[in-house]
Amino acid sequence: MFAPLDLAAQGMLTTPLVGNNAAIVGNVIITVAAGQLTVTCQPAPGLTATREFFTLFPSLDSIQTLNVDLLAGQALRPAHQHPEGLW
C-alpha cells in the first residue's frame, strides 16, 4: 500500500492498513507534529499483526520493489516517533 504524504505539512492522515495478501486489514494513522513522524497501526477487530513495518521513499519513481522481505532492510517501526532528520 502506498500513501503519498507531504511530510512538511503538520497533521494526521488515516489510510487503509493492507496485509501481505493485499487485503485491507485495518487502518494506519500517520501523524506529523513538531518535527516527529508517528505511524500507528490499528488492525481490524479480531486480527493480530505478526509483522509490521513501514518505509519512506522520496518519490514513487524511487520504489524498486514491493517485496516485503527486501523492504524490511529499510523498515521503520510503527508506534515510535521518528525525528525529522530520519526522513
Helices and strands as residue ranges (DSSP letters): E 11-18, E 24-33, E 36-43, G 60-62, H 68-71, G 72-74, E 81-83, G 84-86
